[in-house]
Amino acid sequence: MKNRPENSGSETVSETSTNEALYRRFGEANMSLGRAQQEAQAANQKRSEEAYRNLFNTLQATTDDIQKRFQESYVNYMKALNEAWLQKGPQQEIEEIYKNYREAGDRLAEEAQQRYKEVYANYVKEMQSANDDVQRLVMDGYRKYLNLQKEIWTQMDINAFVDAAASYGS
């Protein structure tokens, strides 16, 4: 392998196998960090998709509910208006019916706006939570990586490593 210096003869078999084990551990540490990052990204993707699906479904349900209630309000308005016309009610009664219909519509519009805000706020909160979790997973993976690196370096004969690195390529 060109990545590692050849046994120059000054190393013992024990040192060579120890160095090879340490090289393997460096690789394992790097792979562990890569896995942690991939797992964090996959978890973030899954939570993001779930949050978006929940946002869409909740917005759809809210829209359906508000639309249904607007239609009910309109049907009630038309019934009341029709009854007032059939009874030849005074203009004031017809204006009152319209005023009540308009106020009901305004209340529904305000309720819809408030519900949409709440749904979106919950979505943003879930996305922030997912991002926080990803950040935590990545940092945990990085801490594990650094602890493995620290452990490997403390077990390594630094002088032999420097000598081997210096003779690499010569």
Secondary structure by P-SEA (a helix, b strand, c coil): ccccccccccccaaaaaaaaaaaaaaaaaaaaaaaaaaaaaaaaaaaaaaaaaaaaaaaaaaaaaaaaaaaaaaaaaaaaaaaaaaacccaaaaaaaaaaaaaaaaaaaaaaaaaaaaaaaaaaaaaaaaaaaaaaaaaaaaaaaaaaaaaaaaacaaaaaaaaaaaccc
